[in-house]
Every structure is written in C-alpha cells, then in structure tokens.
Amino acid sequence: MGGVYVSSEKTSNLNLHHWTGSDQVLRTEFNENFHALDSLVGGLAITDVVNIQLRDGIQLLDVKHPSTLENVRIKGRTLANLLGRDGNCEDVAKWAPYSGAMLSLDPVKKTSGLNSIQFKIASGQTSAGITKLCTVSAGKYYIALADIANTDLQSGVVLKFGTEQTTGYTGAAFATKSVKFAPTASGQQSLLVFGSGAPNQAANVDGVRVYEVTAEEFTEVDGMTPEQIAAKWPYVDDRKSINAPYIVKYGENLLPPFNEWTSKDNTFQTAMTSAYSISIHAVANDNFIHCDIPIVAGQTYTYSVANGGKISCHTLDANKNSLSASGWLTTSSITITAEPDAAYVRVFCGNDVLEAGEYTFSNPMLALGSTAKPFQPRSDDMLLFPNVQLASSVDGAVYDQLFKHDGKYQVMHQFKKEIVLDGSLDWDHYADFTGYKTIHTSLASLAAPVACSERVVKYDGTILTPSAPIAAANQSQIMANGSFFVSIPDTDSGWGEDYPPSPQEIQAYFNGWKMFLQGSDPATSVYNRSGTRMWVNRKSDGTVGSIQTSTLPMQAHTTNYQSYKLTYQLAVPEFEELPCETGLSFHHGMNQIEVGTGIVVREKANPKPNGVWYEINSNGNYGTSHSELTNRARKIWAVYKNSRVDGKWAFSNDASCHGNVRLFITKASYDPKATYEVTYQALEPYALSIPVQQVDGAYAGNIGTAVDVLVSNQASIDARLSAVEIRKSYASDTIESADKRFVSDAEKAAWNSKASTDSPVFTGGVTITGNLSLTGNKALNMGGGGYLLDRSNEVDQSTVLGAKNNQFNVVTQDGGNTLTSFKNGSFDFWNNNAPAPNMAANDSLLQVRNKNVNAQMMAWQNKGVRIGSRFKEKGAAAGTKGDVYFTVNDNIKMTLLEEPYIDVANNTYLRFPGTDEMKIIFADYDRVGTVARWRLDMDSGTMAFKIPDVDVGERRWSFRTINNQGGMQKWVFTIYNDGCWDSPNQSRLYAVKNGNTPNITVSADTWTKIIFNHKIADTQGEYNPNTGEFTAKRAGTYLVSSMVEFSDFPGQCKARYSIWVNNNLGVTLYDGRPGDAFIGLSGAVPIYLNAGDVMHLRVMIETGSAKTWTDSVQNYLSIVKIG
C-alpha cells in the first residue's frame, strides 16, 4: 500500500468504523468492530451473579452495572456478657476499688453510654484499679475485654483475668485490650483493670465484658488484630442478639437537604427557598451551618455547592475530634482525602470573616472521587428489618437466619423471640430450699422448646445459669413440655425462709416489687409471717426505690426497672415472612453502604410545643420540651405525617437532644390532628443489639443478568398482586389499601352525600382514622377480606363503629371480613333502629391484635339491640338468626354488661381459633326467670371468668359444653354468687389405708412408699390404690394433704414425710421430731404437676424402725386440683 488509510466516519452508538468514498480498509479496523460487537453481546448474555459480603459499619462497593441487591442472608448471633450490665461502667458501686482506689464517673472520656469509670491512686498507695469476681467453669474457654485509656499511670493500664494479663497500655486514647483464659477449676476468678504509679495518677475504663467462646475461637484469637477482636466481641449489656438490622446504600450525593443541617447557634436566621437552597442572614462574622457525613478512611471525596459566601471541610475521628481543615474558601468545590482514623467529614456553608449580610447556597453535593459531579438530590436505598431478632447458640452451631426467597424476606427462627417474664403470667410456688425458692409457670401455649436450652436475663442484668435440676439460687430450667422454673434468692424477693408466697405475691415480684418487714431496712429485710409485710419497688441496678405500700401491688412498676427476659431454642424451627421497608439497588461505580442494627421504624412520636415550635426528641434541657423517643437517637432517618414523609422538620444536635439529634417545626406547619412517626437508629445499639458480623448477598454481573433479575422480581410482584386485582369487580366506589392507608374526612363526607343505594365497597384492610359515623341510613358493602375499621397499629384508642341516630348497615360479600380491628382501648358498637350487619360466614365483628390486653375491650352501648338476635348468614332467609363471631388472636378481656345486651333466645358464639386465652367479666345481667346463653367456641386454651360480687339472693352461673348442633353434652361447673363453686370434672381424690391390709414397716435412712389402698372418691380416675401412685391428667396446682400414723415409733427420732414426683424428691409435708410412740405425720402443701406427672408419698426416719397404724381414719390422702 502506498500509505495508511482509515475509516473517515464512526457510528453514533458503538463508535464502529464506517468507510465511505475512497476510504481504504485495514484489517485492524475490522477486528476492532468485531471486538466491540462481541463485547456488547457478552454484556447481554446471562452470567453468574457477583457474590458480596458486607460487614458492620461504612464501606464501599464498586459496581460495574446498575443492579439490585439479591440473595440477602444474615445469620443470627448471640453474645452473653457474663458481667451482666455492670461492665457498662455507669455505676461505680458495681465494682470494688482495687488497692483503695478512688473511683468516680467520667461523663467526658468514654466509649459508650453516659460515663466511664476513672480510677485514681489514693494517698499512701502505689496502685489503683477496679475489680470484681466472675464465675467460670473448668473445661470452658473465655475472653475478657475492656476499653482502657491511660492518663498518667507510670505502669500503664493492665487487664487481668484469672492468671492471665496484658502488658501495660500507656496510650491516652481509648483502646480495646483483651485476654483469654481457660480455667482448670470451676469457681470464681478475679477480673481486674489496674495500674501502678504515684498518688493521684489515674486512668479510665469502659465497656468491660467477659464472653464464653468456643475452642476454635480461643485458638483463632492469637492470629487476630486488636481491631478484629474488638469488632468480633463488642460490648453488650447482659445478653443480646442481632436486633433490627438494616442495610443502607447512600445515593451518589451523600448530602441531605438543608433542613437536616445544623446551625452554629440561634444568633442568626436562615431561610430555605427549597430543599437544596438556603439563605444565611448573617449578623456577624463566623455565621455558618454544617452537616456531618460518615466516610471511609483512605477515600477521596469532593464537596461542591453553588457558593454565595464561603465553604469549608473538616475531617473528624470517631469521637468527632477535628483531624484536618480545608480553611474557608470562595471556590465552588473542595476535595479531601480521609485520614486512616477519619470517620466523618463536616461540610460548612457560611461567611467566615465576611461582614453581615445575606449569603445564598444551593445544590450541595458530596460525592466519591476527586472531581465535582453534577448535582442530584440525595436518594438513599434502604433495607430495614425492624422487630427482627436473630439469635444463635453460644457456639454458633444453631442460629436464626434472615433470607430472601421468592421475592419475599423471611426469617427461619431456631430460637424463640425474647419473652418478657412479668406478672401477667400464672406463677406458682414450686419448692422451698435454704436461701431460695423455686417458682414455676407453664409456657405450654408457646412453641415447644428444646429442654434446658433457655437463656434468662434477670431484672438487674444477671444471666441465670441453666440447670437441670435447679440446685442453687439464680438458676433456671425449661422442660420439653413447656414447664419453666426459676430460683429466686429469699433476700431478693423478700420472702422469708419459712414464707410460702402466693401466686399474686409472685406476680408482684415479677412486676418489680420486693416484700419486706415494716420497720426494717427494705433493701435487706425479709418477711417471715410475723409483723406487718410491706412492698418496695425494685430498680434494675439491684437496689430498691422509695415507693412503699402495705397493699399487695398488682400493677407493674416500670420506672428504672426491666423485667426478666427469656429466650430458648425451638424444638421445631418456625418461619416468619417479614414486612420489609423499601428495597436496595446499586448505581454504577462506587457505592457507599452502611450496615447496622438497632433501627426503629415508624415509632409513634409525641410532639410537644415549646414557644413557636413543636419538638420531637428534646430532653427538657434549656427550656425545651420533654418529647423523648423510646431510645436515645443516633440518627433520624425520616419523619412521617399520616404515613407520608414530612420534610418540614428541622434537625438539631445541641445539648437538648435525647441522644444526638432532635427535631422541631413551626407551629404553623404542625398539624395537631395528624399522626407523626419517626424512623431512627438507637444511639446505644449495645443496649439493644450486637453488630451484624456479615451480610451475604449478590448483584448482577452484567446488564443481561440485571435485566433477568428485574424480570423475575416483577413476575413475583405480579403474582402477589393478582389476588388483589381479582377483587376489583364491584360497581360501587372502591377504596383500596394498596393505594392509600388512611381515608380522609373529605372522603367520608363524600360517602355521606351519596344516595343510600350508592355505597362504597372496601377491599383489603382499609384504615379509617377516627370514628366512623355515616348519615342518611347508609349501607357499607364490603368485599372479601376487608377491614371496616382497622386501628390495629394504634394504642389506647376509643373506637365507635356506627351511627347513634341513624340507620347503619354493613353488607359483607365474600366472607373473611372484619368489621373492626384494633390494638388497645375500648370499643363501642352503635346500631340504633337499623338492620344488624348482614354478615357472611366466618366474618368477624371484632378482631383484637394485641397480647395481654388489660383494657376493657367491648362495651355494648346499644340497649335497643340484643347482640345475636338480628344477625344472619349470607343467603339465609329474611329474619333468620345465625351465629355471630368475635375473633381474637391473642389474650383479650371482655366485659359483658346488662341483660339487654344478651340474646336470651339464641346462642351467641365467641370464637377462638388456636390456643389463646379469654378473660370474661360477667356483670349484673341475670334476671329472675331468664337464662342468658353464650356459646364459647374455643379450640384449646384458657378461659378465666370473673363473677360480680353482688348480694341479691342466690344467683348461679352454670357452664356447660354443647355439641355443634347446640345440644347439651355435659355440665362443666357452677359458680354461686357467694364464691362457692361445684364441678363434677374437678380432680378430687380421697383415699385411706384399709385396716385389713398389712402394716407398712419403715426402716432407718430408707425412703419407704406409703400406699393408701382404699379409694373413697376419685372423680377423674387418677389414683392407683395398688401402687399408691396418682397420675395427673391435667397440668395445674394440686393441694395435697395427708396423715400417716405410726405405732412403736422411736422416741425423739427425726422423720420426714415427703411427696415424690416422677420418682424424684419434691416438697415435704412434715419434717420434725415427734415425741410420742403413737404419732401421726401430717401436712398440706400445694404442688404444681404437669399432665402425666406421677406422684406418690414416702416416709424416712432417722433411727430404728416403725410400723403404720391400722386405723383407716388416721391414714388418709386427699388431693384436690385448685388451679
């Protein structure tokens, strides 16, 4: 060729070589075209996804194509700090001073919570520190960690556990030090943080923790860095699992709108013209606003803004101490590179040394990289999993797991979610031992446990020791049948050595009350049947409060008190589908991602007025309101007004915050009728959760895979929505919960303006706020599966359904409807002068979605309508009377009022699916000559009835079971108004020893079974007179009383007469030294038996031998089921 000729043109999309005219063609140009086409096709092919692992905290991920996060998996984990909550260093009384050290709280120098402990060498001493004992077991492995900072101790600070210790740490900044320990003997070992030097030299300690680890972890510690050790075993209070995890992918712009920035002070004003445009009305130099953003060490960031004044950037460490500053600049952008210990960047807009005036800033942008990027609003993607607990066994072999399947997030629970052990449970006194008592309750209604798998945290943070059987105080045991036992020290409960607490007194203890003897120190004294008993409130630090009462307190004491908490391994795993807030996608290039825990989603806020503002999460300092959220807030993600994001709230991080941030809004912008909710992260996650160690996930490796994933996800969404679409077949106005959650007053008014034949149709759980009262004799037509009034997410609401002075009718069409659903409060049903609801089969008039509801749930105010008399099933003839269903999902308390509310002609059904508990209070409605019949239809569970205390002559309430056709089957029991009751089905046994049988000989130091071989009464056939064994048919408390009389009994010989359960020694009826040759050993005690437990009685004497007396009257056994 005479020269090099190339294509003169290029295609517009792929930049391919295009030859025209006299262009010469080169082989290399052909190859370049083929390579470009091949790359394009390769990108469209379906390839494997890219697997990723995310860790706790802030990190970066470089993504080549826009895609979504898929295949999310989070394994559960549990850490149990053997120090309970003492290691948070918020109370010097929890630690003993080492070598006479002077201990004090330091609110400034700390790593978590409100304080650390400073220890200082006392006069005349050469060392100082803090110490306490920790119980360990031989053959197990432990690691102790502490956050320590030296001030001027000459030796530095040392952490010692048992025989192992660290070298002295001399650094002034906090560092986490650790020491591992494998004890060769069980018992208590000293834990010590100390140092030596001269008087008044000091150091600080915080976040002390001791964890049991596996043998593998014990070995792996030697190859880990201090940072890795601290990250794997962070500080937690008592026992914590992963709780409320979240994943956030920050938008390409890391900066929020200006309403989330903080002003230097209140000496100048700002005015926002839009979310990303603000004017600073400076009155002097150095008026500015700023915003803190988390960053990744070693990375480069560029801050850009339309600058009408001056801007600046500072890098900060984890404690927000300044590391570097750019200075104030008039440029439109600043680029910084984060130092190795940088954790935040603080960006500024202000006037620096410029004079007073107005300075405008707009379109702030903070982006990864060294060049300024075009402005775009911040757009974060989030995966939030509130109320999700992910636990594990100590060795991590068994764990909960969160995962995504078929487009939905689910949790496989291997462990029961944390159960609060308080006074709402039915407790009983099981056994008494020297110094402590064993208390029992049945958890049989909950998912079946793995025996001895429980983990219990006491009110003061003490982690109880699982033990089978219980052999000391502060131990616990759970059995496979759901029986749960806990041992309580007498000094802790206030029950004296010989005092048997009643079930109500046990409930008071679990509600936060300690018994004591009047006139004695309430913290240390116990009540032992003499004097006047009193109660004092308990505090979670183990001390007692100042509230005292002589009346048995049944209400829970919640101030500075945390109830016992229990979790256990499930015998059969359970699966839970999660309602997940939003989703997460990646943009092309570098993505900044945060993984954390302790997220609280849409907590109902309590805005309070303060001058011209309304505030949320203020702590009352400096004249602000008390509007605290439940937890101190580290960061507030969003504020919602009636379920929609409300961007009018301003953010502040001053000293009046309950945590790091509070909110305020002008009174003009605040709507007192609206419901405000807040999504935020708790400031002290250690009090709620442990960090997520790893999130496994994946994203599409190329564009073709990304498209394939999106199509698959869309197909799953379409399938789930199809059921909703099918219901859109009604001609009337249709209100859909998929589009809106709240129905406005205007819409309700619009319904009232329609003709009575033109009525709205409800499909899917529509929520109507406030009360619903329609005028003009309207009918409400409900599609299948709807809620007429859904307040199940609200608390303490008084709900009225109906119209007092108008006809009000509900017509249901497909079944599965609920006329009202709510959480707490009272419910009034008005239905004057109107047809009663025309309900389809399996519809519910009432559904309550809360456990242990104590409020009155139903008060039938409409005296003109007898509930049950005018309801009919779909398709029944006019006037036909049918069943009315009141469905409850958990415990509910119902009050039945006066006679006009009860249908005396027809049975009315109360329907209970599952194994829930029903509590019914019968008020004064029984009239002479009338019988009010309610059918209580319950699969299984518990019903509790309360009869009013009225003196109107003889009354009786008879309870009978009936068959499905309404016919009587058998009488259950009768309650009389004087409190007496009768039941043919109660377990009652009376047996004696027949004189025609041989006497029983008892020898020294030998437990001998006593057999009562003649039954006089045995209502349930539970006693075998041949073996002397009683087999309980039902779980409950049984009162056992018995006497056995002996002839030729050895004088002053000690004897014990005891109950044995399942061939194990139980409680004792008699324990003493009778002084007569012809004596009787007798006693009566309550005892809890599980269904199937086998009980019998045995006698043992100290010396010699004795024979039972032949008189049958003197040898008897009585057993009555009393609870």
RANOR-V379691 format. One record per helix or strand. SS is the DSSP state (~ for helix, > for strand). FROM is the first residue (numbers start at 1). LEN is the number of residues. If there is no record, write none. Layout:
ss=SS from=FROM len=LEN
ss=SS from=FROM len=LEN
This chain:
ss=> from=9 len=2
ss=> from=17 len=2
ss=~ from=27 len=18
ss=> from=50 len=5
ss=> from=57 len=7
ss=> from=67 len=2
ss=> from=70 len=6
ss=> from=78 len=3
ss=~ from=86 len=3
ss=~ from=92 len=3
ss=> from=96 len=3
ss=> from=102 len=5
ss=> from=116 len=5
ss=> from=127 len=10
ss=> from=141 len=10
ss=> from=157 len=5
ss=> from=164 len=2
ss=> from=169 len=1
ss=> from=175 len=7
ss=> from=187 len=10
ss=> from=202 len=12
ss=~ from=215 len=9
ss=~ from=226 len=7
ss=> from=239 len=5
ss=> from=246 len=4
ss=~ from=258 len=3
ss=> from=262 len=2
ss=> from=269 len=6
ss=> from=277 len=6
ss=> from=288 len=7
ss=> from=300 len=8
ss=> from=310 len=7
ss=> from=322 len=4
ss=> from=329 len=1
ss=> from=333 len=5
ss=> from=344 len=7
ss=> from=357 len=12
ss=> from=381 len=4
ss=> from=389 len=2
ss=> from=392 len=1
ss=> from=399 len=1
ss=> from=401 len=5
ss=> from=408 len=8
ss=> from=419 len=3
ss=> from=427 len=7
ss=> from=436 len=7
ss=> from=449 len=1
ss=> from=455 len=3
ss=> from=463 len=1
ss=> from=465 len=2
ss=> from=475 len=4
ss=> from=483 len=7
ss=~ from=490 len=4
ss=> from=495 len=1
ss=~ from=503 len=8
ss=> from=513 len=5
ss=> from=527 len=1
ss=> from=533 len=6
ss=> from=544 len=6
ss=> from=564 len=4
ss=> from=569 len=9
ss=> from=581 len=1
ss=> from=585 len=2
ss=> from=589 len=8
ss=> from=599 len=6
ss=> from=608 len=3
ss=> from=613 len=4
ss=> from=618 len=2
ss=~ from=621 len=3
ss=> from=626 len=1
ss=> from=633 len=9
ss=> from=644 len=2
ss=> from=650 len=3
ss=> from=657 len=1
ss=> from=659 len=1
ss=> from=662 len=5
ss=> from=676 len=7
ss=~ from=685 len=3
ss=> from=695 len=5
ss=~ from=703 len=24
ss=> from=734 len=3
ss=> from=742 len=2
ss=~ from=745 len=9
ss=> from=761 len=3
ss=> from=767 len=2
ss=> from=772 len=1
ss=> from=779 len=4
ss=> from=787 len=5
ss=> from=797 len=5
ss=> from=809 len=4
ss=> from=818 len=5
ss=> from=825 len=5
ss=> from=838 len=1
ss=> from=844 len=1
ss=> from=847 len=2
ss=> from=858 len=1
ss=> from=867 len=1
ss=> from=872 len=1
ss=> from=887 len=2
ss=> from=892 len=5
ss=~ from=899 len=3
ss=> from=902 len=1
ss=> from=908 len=5
ss=> from=917 len=6
ss=> from=934 len=5
ss=> from=942 len=6
ss=> from=956 len=7
ss=> from=968 len=9
ss=> from=981 len=2
ss=> from=988 len=5
ss=> from=1001 len=4
ss=> from=1008 len=3
ss=> from=1014 len=5
ss=> from=1023 len=2
ss=> from=1029 len=3
ss=> from=1036 len=12
ss=> from=1054 len=8
ss=> from=1064 len=10
ss=> from=1079 len=11
ss=> from=1094 len=8
ss=> from=1105 len=4
ss=~ from=1112 len=3
ss=> from=1116 len=6
